[in-house]
Amino acid sequence: MSARLRLERLSLGHRLGSCRTGDPEIDHYLHHAARNEQAQGLAAVHVAVDRHDAVVGFFTLSPLSLRADSRLHHLLGRNGLPYPQIGGFLLGRMGVDRARQGKGIGGELIELAAHTSAAHITHVGGAFLAVDPKSDTLVSYYERFGFVRIDPTGVRRRMLRVLVR
């Protein structure tokens, strides 16, 4: 993370009310559901905090298993894996405060999510970081960070980034 920001796990001490992304669904999640989901073990919520302790962005990570079909084997560069499912991580919700958008913070958060996921591979396994973009515009955005669509012809936009080759 840049010198101006630090990454922390969401805690009761973080003031979330001033972080407004401009997306009502993302804002509602951050302000009303993030702490609860983290407490239930459904997601780990990571917040980017500035030098004044203001939350300026966040992302969530969760475990994810995908069906091990030929497309996934190809994307991972592995063939003949003996498992019906392959584990990895899901970069779930992510947002940056509207006043800080366009300054590279979203890209930093994606890279930190990939780094955090890769660091956990030695403890729990996993081969990829996946994301489910909400729009085609976001598909293009995630492609800039090494994500590729699992099924470019399908209706789902799910993408992944290989963490281990």
OpenMM code with the backbone's topology and positions (N, CA, C; nanometers):
from openmm import Vec3, app, unit

residues = "MET SER ALA ARG LEU ARG LEU GLU ARG LEU SER LEU GLY HIS ARG LEU GLY SER CYS ARG THR GLY ASP PRO GLU ILE ASP HIS TYR LEU HIS HIS ALA ALA ARG ASN GLU GLN ALA GLN GLY LEU ALA ALA VAL HIS VAL ALA VAL ASP ARG HIS ASP ALA VAL VAL GLY PHE PHE THR LEU SER PRO LEU SER LEU ARG ALA ASP SER ARG LEU HIS HIS LEU LEU GLY ARG ASN GLY LEU PRO TYR PRO GLN ILE GLY GLY PHE LEU LEU GLY ARG MET GLY VAL ASP ARG ALA ARG GLN GLY LYS GLY ILE GLY GLY GLU LEU ILE GLU LEU ALA ALA HIS THR SER ALA ALA HIS ILE THR HIS VAL GLY GLY ALA PHE LEU ALA VAL ASP PRO LYS SER ASP THR LEU VAL SER TYR TYR GLU ARG PHE GLY PHE VAL ARG ILE ASP PRO THR GLY VAL ARG ARG ARG MET LEU ARG VAL LEU VAL ARG".split()
positions = [
    Vec3(0.0861, -0.1170, 0.0000),
    Vec3(0.0000, 0.0000, 0.0000),
    Vec3(0.0903, 0.1227, 0.0000),
    Vec3(0.0436, 0.2261, -0.0612),
    Vec3(0.1234, 0.3476, -0.0689),
    Vec3(0.1495, 0.4032, 0.0705),
    Vec3(0.2495, 0.4875, 0.0792),
    Vec3(0.2880, 0.5449, 0.2084),
    Vec3(0.1739, 0.6255, 0.2703),
    Vec3(0.0851, 0.6739, 0.1879),
    Vec3(-0.0236, 0.7577, 0.2407),
    Vec3(-0.1378, 0.6774, 0.3007),
    Vec3(-0.1405, 0.5460, 0.2756),
    Vec3(-0.2485, 0.4608, 0.3247),
    Vec3(-0.1918, 0.3360, 0.3904),
    Vec3(-0.2708, 0.2773, 0.4808),
    Vec3(-0.2333, 0.1489, 0.5396),
    Vec3(-0.3532, 0.0553, 0.5319),
    Vec3(-0.3232, -0.0742, 0.5230),
    Vec3(-0.4276, -0.1749, 0.5124),
    Vec3(-0.4462, -0.2406, 0.6483),
    Vec3(-0.5720, -0.2543, 0.6915),
    Vec3(-0.6051, -0.3159, 0.8202),
    Vec3(-0.7274, -0.4038, 0.8050),
    Vec3(-0.7383, -0.5051, 0.8920),
    Vec3(-0.8631, -0.5813, 0.9002),
    Vec3(-0.9676, -0.4921, 0.9651),
    Vec3(-1.0878, -0.4977, 0.9152),
    Vec3(-1.1972, -0.4185, 0.9701),
    Vec3(-1.2171, -0.4532, 1.1170),
    Vec3(-1.2313, -0.3489, 1.1990),
    Vec3(-1.2567, -0.3672, 1.3419),
    Vec3(-1.3658, -0.2701, 1.3860),
    Vec3(-1.4078, -0.2856, 1.5110),
    Vec3(-1.5104, -0.1959, 1.5654),
    Vec3(-1.4620, -0.0522, 1.5727),
    Vec3(-1.3323, -0.0317, 1.5774),
    Vec3(-1.2773, 0.1027, 1.5876),
    Vec3(-1.2794, 0.1819, 1.4580),
    Vec3(-1.3013, 0.1173, 1.3453),
    Vec3(-1.3019, 0.1897, 1.2182),
    Vec3(-1.4327, 0.2656, 1.1991),
    Vec3(-1.4193, 0.3913, 1.1621),
    Vec3(-1.5348, 0.4762, 1.1322),
    Vec3(-1.5667, 0.4621, 0.9838),
    Vec3(-1.6792, 0.3994, 0.9531),
    Vec3(-1.7128, 0.3683, 0.8147),
    Vec3(-1.8047, 0.4707, 0.7495),
    Vec3(-1.8741, 0.5503, 0.8301),
    Vec3(-1.9786, 0.6389, 0.7779),
    Vec3(-1.9321, 0.7387, 0.6751),
    Vec3(-1.8066, 0.7822, 0.6822),
    Vec3(-1.7608, 0.8838, 0.5872),
    Vec3(-1.7149, 0.8237, 0.4546),
    Vec3(-1.7008, 0.6932, 0.4460),
    Vec3(-1.6596, 0.6286, 0.3209),
    Vec3(-1.7834, 0.6045, 0.2352),
    Vec3(-1.7965, 0.6813, 0.1289),
    Vec3(-1.9100, 0.6719, 0.0365),
    Vec3(-1.8551, 0.6496, -0.1040),
    Vec3(-1.8850, 0.5342, -0.1616),
    Vec3(-1.8296, 0.4985, -0.2912),
    Vec3(-1.9099, 0.5521, -0.4087),
    Vec3(-2.0340, 0.5903, -0.3839),
    Vec3(-2.1219, 0.6313, -0.4927),
    Vec3(-2.2063, 0.5172, -0.5462),
    Vec3(-2.1815, 0.3964, -0.4977),
    Vec3(-2.2611, 0.2791, -0.5361),
    Vec3(-2.3443, 0.2408, -0.4146),
    Vec3(-2.4762, 0.2588, -0.4197),
    Vec3(-2.5604, 0.2337, -0.3021),
    Vec3(-2.5479, 0.0913, -0.2470),
    Vec3(-2.5347, -0.0069, -0.3341),
    Vec3(-2.5221, -0.1457, -0.2886),
    Vec3(-2.3909, -0.1680, -0.2121),
    Vec3(-2.2819, -0.1140, -0.2646),
    Vec3(-2.1511, -0.1283, -0.1986),
    Vec3(-2.1505, -0.0507, -0.0674),
    Vec3(-2.2064, 0.0709, -0.0688),
    Vec3(-2.2116, 0.1508, 0.0540),
    Vec3(-2.2956, 0.0816, 0.1609),
    Vec3(-2.4097, 0.0260, 0.1222),
    Vec3(-2.4938, -0.0444, 0.2189),
    Vec3(-2.4183, -0.1621, 0.2794),
    Vec3(-2.3488, -0.2374, 0.1964),
    Vec3(-2.2714, -0.3506, 0.2477),
    Vec3(-2.1688, -0.3017, 0.3504),
    Vec3(-2.0898, -0.2017, 0.3140),
    Vec3(-1.9840, -0.1544, 0.4042),
    Vec3(-2.0420, -0.1031, 0.5359),
    Vec3(-2.1482, -0.0253, 0.5287),
    Vec3(-2.2022, 0.0390, 0.6490),
    Vec3(-2.2902, -0.0518, 0.7343),
    Vec3(-2.3521, -0.1543, 0.6722),
    Vec3(-2.4512, -0.2326, 0.7458),
    Vec3(-2.4246, -0.3832, 0.7530),
    Vec3(-2.3399, -0.4372, 0.6693),
    Vec3(-2.3237, -0.5830, 0.6667),
    Vec3(-2.1806, -0.6321, 0.6845),
    Vec3(-2.0832, -0.5512, 0.6534),
    Vec3(-1.9440, -0.5976, 0.6509),
    Vec3(-1.8982, -0.6553, 0.7848),
    Vec3(-1.9215, -0.5836, 0.8924),
    Vec3(-1.8769, -0.6326, 1.0243),
    Vec3(-1.9458, -0.7640, 1.0605),
    Vec3(-2.0749, -0.7726, 1.0329),
    Vec3(-2.1510, -0.8930, 1.0644),
    Vec3(-2.1003, -1.0128, 0.9829),
    Vec3(-2.0793, -0.9935, 0.8539),
    Vec3(-2.0294, -1.1035, 0.7706),
    Vec3(-1.8909, -1.1483, 0.8147),
    Vec3(-1.8082, -1.0524, 0.8527),
    Vec3(-1.6751, -1.0889, 0.9019),
    Vec3(-1.6861, -1.1675, 1.0330),
    Vec3(-1.7726, -1.1229, 1.1221),
    Vec3(-1.7905, -1.1921, 1.2505),
    Vec3(-1.8418, -1.3342, 1.2316),
    Vec3(-1.9205, -1.3572, 1.1269),
    Vec3(-1.9731, -1.4903, 1.0982),
    Vec3(-1.8741, -1.5775, 1.0210),
    Vec3(-1.7598, -1.5224, 0.9842),
    Vec3(-1.6603, -1.5977, 0.9097),
    Vec3(-1.6915, -1.6107, 0.7619),
    Vec3(-1.7804, -1.5287, 0.7096),
    Vec3(-1.8173, -1.5369, 0.5689),
    Vec3(-1.7194, -1.4643, 0.4783),
    Vec3(-1.6537, -1.3633, 0.5314),
    Vec3(-1.5577, -1.2851, 0.4530),
    Vec3(-1.4609, -1.2171, 0.5486),
    Vec3(-1.3399, -1.1961, 0.5003),
    Vec3(-1.2440, -1.1118, 0.5713),
    Vec3(-1.2504, -0.9754, 0.5037),
    Vec3(-1.2764, -0.8715, 0.5821),
    Vec3(-1.2908, -0.7366, 0.5284),
    Vec3(-1.1643, -0.6589, 0.5612),
    Vec3(-1.1009, -0.6067, 0.4572),
    Vec3(-0.9774, -0.5297, 0.4708),
    Vec3(-1.0080, -0.3856, 0.4318),
    Vec3(-0.9657, -0.2898, 0.5150),
    Vec3(-0.9921, -0.1493, 0.4873),
    Vec3(-0.8613, -0.0746, 0.4644),
    Vec3(-0.8652, 0.0204, 0.3721),
    Vec3(-0.7537, 0.1123, 0.3491),
    Vec3(-0.7832, 0.2377, 0.4298),
    Vec3(-0.6871, 0.2757, 0.5135),
    Vec3(-0.7061, 0.3856, 0.6079),
    Vec3(-0.6001, 0.4918, 0.5814),
    Vec3(-0.6404, 0.6199, 0.5816),
    Vec3(-0.5426, 0.7271, 0.5606),
    Vec3(-0.4786, 0.7706, 0.6924),
    Vec3(-0.3924, 0.8690, 0.6861),
    Vec3(-0.3172, 0.9115, 0.8060),
    Vec3(-0.4056, 0.9750, 0.9124),
    Vec3(-0.5301, 1.0080, 0.8761),
    Vec3(-0.6260, 1.0623, 0.9724),
    Vec3(-0.7216, 0.9539, 1.0221),
    Vec3(-0.6887, 0.8277, 0.9936),
    Vec3(-0.7691, 0.7108, 1.0318),
    Vec3(-0.9046, 0.7049, 0.9626),
    Vec3(-0.9198, 0.7750, 0.8513),
    Vec3(-1.0438, 0.7667, 0.7736),
    Vec3(-1.0348, 0.6472, 0.6793),
    Vec3(-1.1420, 0.5695, 0.6709),
    Vec3(-1.1489, 0.4578, 0.5768),
    Vec3(-1.1755, 0.5159, 0.4389),
    Vec3(-1.0866, 0.4858, 0.3430),
    Vec3(-1.0985, 0.5408, 0.2087),
    Vec3(-1.1269, 0.4325, 0.1042),
    Vec3(-1.1264, 0.3069, 0.1464),
    Vec3(-1.1566, 0.1977, 0.0555),
    Vec3(-1.1556, 0.0663, 0.1307),
    Vec3(-1.2016, -0.0393, 0.0624),
    Vec3(-1.2050, -0.1701, 0.1279),
    Vec3(-1.2165, -0.2800, 0.0232),
    Vec3(-1.1874, -0.4020, 0.0650),
    Vec3(-1.2172, -0.5204, -0.0151),
    Vec3(-1.2444, -0.6369, 0.0775),
    Vec3(-1.3133, -0.7374, 0.0243),
    Vec3(-1.3404, -0.8584, 0.1007),
    Vec3(-1.2755, -0.9775, 0.0305),
    Vec3(-1.2325, -1.0739, 0.1104),
    Vec3(-1.1805, -1.2009, 0.0594),
    Vec3(-1.2550, -1.3146, 0.1259),
    Vec3(-1.2850, -1.4167, 0.0469),
    Vec3(-1.3514, -1.5368, 0.0959),
    Vec3(-1.2919, -1.6570, 0.0239),
    Vec3(-1.3003, -1.7753, 0.0863),
    Vec3(-1.2591, -1.8958, 0.0137),
    Vec3(-1.3602, -1.9277, -0.0956),
    Vec3(-1.3125, -1.9934, -0.2012),
    Vec3(-1.3991, -2.0277, -0.3144),
    Vec3(-1.3465, -2.1547, -0.3788),
    Vec3(-1.4363, -2.2438, -0.4161),
    Vec3(-1.4004, -2.3619, -0.4948),
    Vec3(-1.4749, -2.3557, -0.6265),
    Vec3(-1.4041, -2.3888, -0.7334),
    Vec3(-1.4638, -2.3922, -0.8660),
    Vec3(-1.4561, -2.5331, -0.9223),
    Vec3(-1.5562, -2.5687, -1.0020),
    Vec3(-1.5570, -2.6990, -1.0672),
    Vec3(-1.4364, -2.7080, -1.1595),
    Vec3(-1.3628, -2.8175, -1.1492),
    Vec3(-1.2390, -2.8365, -1.2249),
    Vec3(-1.2696, -2.8907, -1.3639),
    Vec3(-1.3093, -2.8018, -1.4545),
    Vec3(-1.3356, -2.8441, -1.5918),
    Vec3(-1.2149, -2.8087, -1.6800),
    Vec3(-1.2242, -2.8394, -1.8071),
    Vec3(-1.1106, -2.8195, -1.8973),
    Vec3(-1.0711, -2.6724, -1.9084),
    Vec3(-1.1688, -2.5798, -1.9046),
    Vec3(-1.1356, -2.4361, -1.9114),
    Vec3(-1.0525, -2.3944, -1.7915),
    Vec3(-1.0923, -2.4384, -1.6725),
    Vec3(-1.0183, -2.4013, -1.5524),
    Vec3(-0.8788, -2.4637, -1.5552),
    Vec3(-0.8685, -2.5887, -1.5962),
    Vec3(-0.7369, -2.6531, -1.6073),
    Vec3(-0.6471, -2.5736, -1.7020),
    Vec3(-0.7048, -2.5313, -1.8146),
    Vec3(-0.6272, -2.4552, -1.9131),
    Vec3(-0.5793, -2.3221, -1.8541),
    Vec3(-0.6695, -2.2484, -1.7897),
    Vec3(-0.6331, -2.1189, -1.7320),
    Vec3(-0.5264, -2.1322, -1.6242),
    Vec3(-0.5333, -2.2409, -1.5478),
    Vec3(-0.4358, -2.2623, -1.4410),
    Vec3(-0.3060, -2.3234, -1.4924),
    Vec3(-0.3069, -2.3665, -1.6181),
    Vec3(-0.1873, -2.4284, -1.6739),
    Vec3(-0.1610, -2.5662, -1.6173),
    Vec3(-0.2677, -2.6345, -1.5784),
    Vec3(-0.2555, -2.7675, -1.5193),
    Vec3(-0.3566, -2.8592, -1.5860),
    Vec3(-0.3159, -2.9805, -1.6117),
    Vec3(-0.4069, -3.0793, -1.6687),
    Vec3(-0.4089, -3.2030, -1.5826),
    Vec3(-0.5222, -3.2694, -1.5827),
    Vec3(-0.5327, -3.3973, -1.5150),
    Vec3(-0.5299, -3.3906, -1.3636),
    Vec3(-0.5721, -3.2792, -1.3069),
    Vec3(-0.5781, -3.2728, -1.1610),
    Vec3(-0.6852, -3.3701, -1.1121),
    Vec3(-0.6578, -3.4431, -1.0047),
    Vec3(-0.7492, -3.5499, -0.9626),
    Vec3(-0.8691, -3.5038, -0.8801),
    Vec3(-0.8936, -3.3745, -0.8722),
    Vec3(-0.9992, -3.3241, -0.7859),
    Vec3(-1.1165, -3.2695, -0.8669),
    Vec3(-1.2390, -3.2877, -0.8183),
    Vec3(-1.3541, -3.2319, -0.8902),
    Vec3(-1.3685, -3.0811, -0.8693),
    Vec3(-1.3055, -3.0270, -0.7656),
    Vec3(-1.3092, -2.8844, -0.7351),
    Vec3(-1.1653, -2.8357, -0.7122),
    Vec3(-1.1406, -2.7104, -0.7464),
    Vec3(-1.0106, -2.6486, -0.7202),
    Vec3(-1.0362, -2.5254, -0.6354),
    Vec3(-0.9598, -2.5112, -0.5285),
    Vec3(-0.9803, -2.4012, -0.4352),
    Vec3(-0.8995, -2.2777, -0.4690),
    Vec3(-0.9529, -2.1669, -0.4257),
    Vec3(-0.8877, -2.0379, -0.4411),
    Vec3(-0.9571, -1.9371, -0.3515),
    Vec3(-0.9547, -1.8131, -0.3931),
    Vec3(-1.0099, -1.7037, -0.3141),
    Vec3(-1.0986, -1.6169, -0.4022),
    Vec3(-1.1997, -1.5573, -0.3402),
    Vec3(-1.2893, -1.4657, -0.4101),
    Vec3(-1.2661, -1.3242, -0.3588),
    Vec3(-1.2292, -1.2353, -0.4501),
    Vec3(-1.2277, -1.0927, -0.4203),
    Vec3(-1.3726, -1.0485, -0.4360),
    Vec3(-1.4407, -1.0336, -0.3239),
    Vec3(-1.5838, -1.0038, -0.3256),
    Vec3(-1.6081, -0.8561, -0.3450),
    Vec3(-1.6732, -0.7973, -0.2507),
    Vec3(-1.7034, -0.6551, -0.2641),
    Vec3(-1.5769, -0.5721, -0.2481),
    Vec3(-1.5739, -0.4625, -0.3226),
    Vec3(-1.4614, -0.3705, -0.3168),
    Vec3(-1.5131, -0.2317, -0.3498),
    Vec3(-1.4592, -0.1327, -0.2830),
    Vec3(-1.5000, 0.0037, -0.3127),
    Vec3(-1.3979, 0.1042, -0.2655),
    Vec3(-1.3992, 0.2191, -0.3277),
    Vec3(-1.3115, 0.3306, -0.2923),
    Vec3(-1.3994, 0.4531, -0.2731),
    Vec3(-1.3708, 0.5291, -0.1693),
    Vec3(-1.4451, 0.6513, -0.1421),
    Vec3(-1.4475, 0.7391, -0.2674),
    Vec3(-1.5637, 0.7907, -0.2980),
    Vec3(-1.5821, 0.8689, -0.4209),
    Vec3(-1.4802, 0.9819, -0.4338),
    Vec3(-1.4459, 1.0474, -0.3254),
    Vec3(-1.3506, 1.1581, -0.3302),
    Vec3(-1.2092, 1.1113, -0.3625),
    Vec3(-1.1820, 0.9819, -0.3473),
    Vec3(-1.0476, 0.9276, -0.3726),
    Vec3(-1.0404, 0.8447, -0.5008),
    Vec3(-1.1515, 0.8317, -0.5714),
    Vec3(-1.1512, 0.7512, -0.6937),
    Vec3(-1.0674, 0.8179, -0.8011),
    Vec3(-1.0094, 0.7354, -0.8891),
    Vec3(-0.9266, 0.7866, -0.9978),
    Vec3(-0.7840, 0.8152, -0.9567),
    Vec3(-0.7440, 0.7717, -0.8378),
    Vec3(-0.6084, 0.7984, -0.7875),
    Vec3(-0.5274, 0.6710, -0.7685),
    Vec3(-0.5766, 0.5591, -0.8245),
    Vec3(-0.5018, 0.4341, -0.8181),
    Vec3(-0.5266, 0.3488, -0.6956),
    Vec3(-0.6143, 0.3918, -0.6070),
    Vec3(-0.6386, 0.3155, -0.4843),
    Vec3(-0.7056, 0.1828, -0.5156),
    Vec3(-0.7994, 0.1800, -0.6094),
    Vec3(-0.8647, 0.0546, -0.6465),
    Vec3(-0.7639, -0.0480, -0.6963),
    Vec3(-0.6720, -0.0060, -0.7801),
    Vec3(-0.5668, -0.0951, -0.8283),
    Vec3(-0.4776, -0.1446, -0.7159),
    Vec3(-0.4458, -0.0554, -0.6236),
    Vec3(-0.3667, -0.0969, -0.5072),
    Vec3(-0.4414, -0.2022, -0.4258),
    Vec3(-0.5721, -0.1827, -0.4085),
    Vec3(-0.6508, -0.2793, -0.3322),
    Vec3(-0.6542, -0.4153, -0.4016),
    Vec3(-0.6658, -0.4163, -0.5335),
    Vec3(-0.6641, -0.5426, -0.6069),
    Vec3(-0.5305, -0.6133, -0.5869),
    Vec3(-0.4215, -0.5406, -0.5998),
    Vec3(-0.2891, -0.6013, -0.5812),
    Vec3(-0.2710, -0.6519, -0.4383),
    Vec3(-0.3213, -0.5786, -0.3422),
    Vec3(-0.3126, -0.6235, -0.2029),
    Vec3(-0.3983, -0.7467, -0.1788),
    Vec3(-0.5143, -0.7540, -0.2427),
    Vec3(-0.5978, -0.8732, -0.2306),
    Vec3(-0.5248, -0.9943, -0.2898),
    Vec3(-0.4598, -0.9765, -0.4038),
    Vec3(-0.3838, -1.0861, -0.4652),
    Vec3(-0.2669, -1.1268, -0.3765),
    Vec3(-0.1968, -1.0300, -0.3216),
    Vec3(-0.0832, -1.0588, -0.2337),
    Vec3(-0.1287, -1.1303, -0.1064),
    Vec3(-0.2372, -1.0830, -0.0472),
    Vec3(-0.2911, -1.1454, 0.0740),
    Vec3(-0.3326, -1.2893, 0.0456),
    Vec3(-0.3999, -1.3110, -0.0668),
    Vec3(-0.4422, -1.4463, -0.1040),
    Vec3(-0.3215, -1.5369, -0.1254),
    Vec3(-0.2243, -1.4889, -0.2002),
    Vec3(-0.1046, -1.5693, -0.2278),
    Vec3(-0.0302, -1.6043, -0.0990),
    Vec3(-0.0280, -1.5125, -0.0040),
    Vec3(0.0401, -1.5387, 0.1231),
    Vec3(-0.0278, -1.6498, 0.2018),
    Vec3(-0.1576, -1.6664, 0.1833),
    Vec3(-0.2310, -1.7698, 0.2567),
    Vec3(-0.2233, -1.9073, 0.1910),
    Vec3(-0.1769, -1.9134, 0.0678),
    Vec3(-0.1680, -2.0409, -0.0027),
    Vec3(-0.0811, -2.1408, 0.0725),
    Vec3(0.0262, -2.0949, 0.1350),
    Vec3(0.1144, -2.1879, 0.2069),
    Vec3(0.0459, -2.2501, 0.3276),
    Vec3(-0.0592, -2.1878, 0.3777),
    Vec3(-0.1309, -2.2391, 0.4946),
    Vec3(-0.2548, -2.3204, 0.4582),
    Vec3(-0.3245, -2.2794, 0.3520),
    Vec3(-0.4527, -2.3433, 0.3219),
    Vec3(-0.4645, -2.3948, 0.1786),
    Vec3(-0.3668, -2.3704, 0.0941),
    Vec3(-0.3769, -2.4076, -0.0462),
    Vec3(-0.4576, -2.3052, -0.1233),
    Vec3(-0.4726, -2.3296, -0.2504),
    Vec3(-0.5452, -2.2374, -0.3374),
    Vec3(-0.4601, -2.2053, -0.4585),
    Vec3(-0.5253, -2.1793, -0.5695),
    Vec3(-0.4520, -2.1585, -0.6936),
    Vec3(-0.4869, -2.0287, -0.7651),
    Vec3(-0.5921, -1.9582, -0.7220),
    Vec3(-0.6378, -1.8427, -0.7987),
    Vec3(-0.7063, -1.7413, -0.7085),
    Vec3(-0.7215, -1.6216, -0.7643),
    Vec3(-0.8060, -1.5176, -0.7078),
    Vec3(-0.9139, -1.4908, -0.8117),
    Vec3(-1.0391, -1.5066, -0.7742),
    Vec3(-1.1515, -1.4867, -0.8665),
    Vec3(-1.2252, -1.3582, -0.8318),
    Vec3(-1.2985, -1.3071, -0.9295),
    Vec3(-1.3819, -1.1897, -0.9100),
    Vec3(-1.5047, -1.2053, -1.0001),
    Vec3(-1.6164, -1.1509, -0.9570),
    Vec3(-1.7402, -1.1518, -1.0355),
    Vec3(-1.7793, -1.0069, -1.0667),
    Vec3(-1.7228, -0.9482, -1.1720),
    Vec3(-1.7546, -0.8078, -1.2038),
    Vec3(-1.9031, -0.7888, -1.2323),
    Vec3(-1.9555, -0.6736, -1.1896),
    Vec3(-2.0975, -0.6449, -1.2060),
    Vec3(-2.1308, -0.5905, -1.3440),
    Vec3(-2.0310, -0.5542, -1.4229),
    Vec3(-2.0576, -0.4956, -1.5546),
    Vec3(-1.9435, -0.5282, -1.6500),
    Vec3(-1.9691, -0.5090, -1.7785),
    Vec3(-1.8643, -0.5297, -1.8780),
    Vec3(-1.7524, -0.4262, -1.8626),
    Vec3(-1.7857, -0.3064, -1.8178),
    Vec3(-1.6832, -0.2048, -1.7925),
    Vec3(-1.5861, -0.2541, -1.6854),
    Vec3(-1.6396, -0.3178, -1.5825),
    Vec3(-1.5534, -0.3708, -1.4777),
    Vec3(-1.4712, -0.4904, -1.5257),
    Vec3(-1.5236, -0.5669, -1.6211),
    Vec3(-1.4440, -0.6753, -1.6806),
    Vec3(-1.3169, -0.6152, -1.7396),
    Vec3(-1.3302, -0.5088, -1.8163),
    Vec3(-1.2137, -0.4426, -1.8765),
    Vec3(-1.1186, -0.3904, -1.7697),
    Vec3(-1.1726, -0.3371, -1.6627),
    Vec3(-1.0895, -0.2862, -1.5532),
    Vec3(-1.0062, -0.3992, -1.4921),
    Vec3(-1.0691, -0.5112, -1.4590),
    Vec3(-0.9972, -0.6218, -1.3964),
    Vec3(-0.8964, -0.6862, -1.4913),
    Vec3(-0.9224, -0.6815, -1.6211),
    Vec3(-0.8254, -0.7348, -1.7173),
    Vec3(-0.6918, -0.6622, -1.7059),
    Vec3(-0.6937, -0.5357, -1.6710),
    Vec3(-0.5691, -0.4587, -1.6543),
    Vec3(-0.4826, -0.5131, -1.5415),
    Vec3(-0.5419, -0.5937, -1.4523),
    Vec3(-0.4694, -0.6474, -1.3376),
    Vec3(-0.4471, -0.7979, -1.3491),
    Vec3(-0.4529, -0.8487, -1.4725),
    Vec3(-0.4188, -0.9883, -1.4965),
    Vec3(-0.5319, -1.0882, -1.4824),
    Vec3(-0.6545, -1.0421, -1.4687),
    Vec3(-0.7691, -1.1329, -1.4607),
    Vec3(-0.8147, -1.1682, -1.6022),
    Vec3(-0.8583, -1.2922, -1.6215),
    Vec3(-0.9140, -1.3357, -1.7493),
    Vec3(-1.0488, -1.4018, -1.7230),
    Vec3(-1.1384, -1.3878, -1.8192),
    Vec3(-1.2704, -1.4507, -1.8049),
    Vec3(-1.2559, -1.6012, -1.8135),
    Vec3(-1.3250, -1.6714, -1.7280),
    Vec3(-1.3226, -1.8169, -1.7304),
    Vec3(-1.3920, -1.8669, -1.8559),
    Vec3(-1.5068, -1.8066, -1.8886),
    Vec3(-1.5813, -1.8459, -2.0073),
    Vec3(-1.6191, -1.7195, -2.0837),
    Vec3(-1.5357, -1.6782, -2.1797),
    Vec3(-1.5617, -1.5521, -2.2498),
    Vec3(-1.6916, -1.5502, -2.3299),
    Vec3(-1.7490, -1.6667, -2.3583),
    Vec3(-1.8728, -1.6711, -2.4356),
    Vec3(-1.9962, -1.6848, -2.3472),
    Vec3(-1.9773, -1.7077, -2.2183),
    Vec3(-2.0895, -1.7306, -2.1277),
    Vec3(-2.1528, -1.6031, -2.0776),
    Vec3(-2.2642, -1.6190, -2.0088),
    Vec3(-2.3353, -1.5031, -1.9550),
    Vec3(-2.2725, -1.4543, -1.8244),
    Vec3(-2.2064, -1.5441, -1.7517),
    Vec3(-2.1391, -1.5013, -1.6286),
    Vec3(-2.0115, -1.4276, -1.6635),
    Vec3(-1.9779, -1.3326, -1.5825),
    Vec3(-1.8569, -1.2549, -1.6055),
    Vec3(-1.7395, -1.3027, -1.5199),
    Vec3(-1.7551, -1.4118, -1.4465),
    Vec3(-1.6504, -1.4541, -1.3528),
    Vec3(-1.5140, -1.4571, -1.4202),
    Vec3(-1.4170, -1.4004, -1.3493),
    Vec3(-1.2795, -1.3916, -1.3981),
    Vec3(-1.1872, -1.4472, -1.2909),
    Vec3(-1.0674, -1.4862, -1.3329),
    Vec3(-0.9702, -1.5262, -1.2323),
    Vec3(-0.8312, -1.4830, -1.2699),
    Vec3(-0.7489, -1.4767, -1.1696),
    Vec3(-0.6065, -1.4447, -1.1821),
    Vec3(-0.5325, -1.5590, -1.1158),
    Vec3(-0.4430, -1.6202, -1.1876),
    Vec3(-0.3664, -1.7322, -1.1355),
    Vec3(-0.2663, -1.6807, -1.0322),
    Vec3(-0.2627, -1.7456, -0.9169),
    Vec3(-0.1696, -1.7066, -0.8110),
    Vec3(-0.0460, -1.7951, -0.8075),
    Vec3(-0.0596, -1.9202, -0.8528),
    Vec3(0.0503, -2.0170, -0.8494),
    Vec3(0.0567, -2.0849, -0.9845),
    Vec3(0.1732, -2.0926, -1.0423),
    Vec3(0.1893, -2.1663, -1.1699),
    Vec3(0.2674, -2.2914, -1.1448),
] * unit.nanometer
topology = app.Topology()
chain = topology.addChain("A")
for resn in residues:
    res = topology.addResidue(resn, chain)
    for name in ("N", "CA", "C"):
        topology.addAtom(name, app.Element.getBySymbol(name[0]), res)
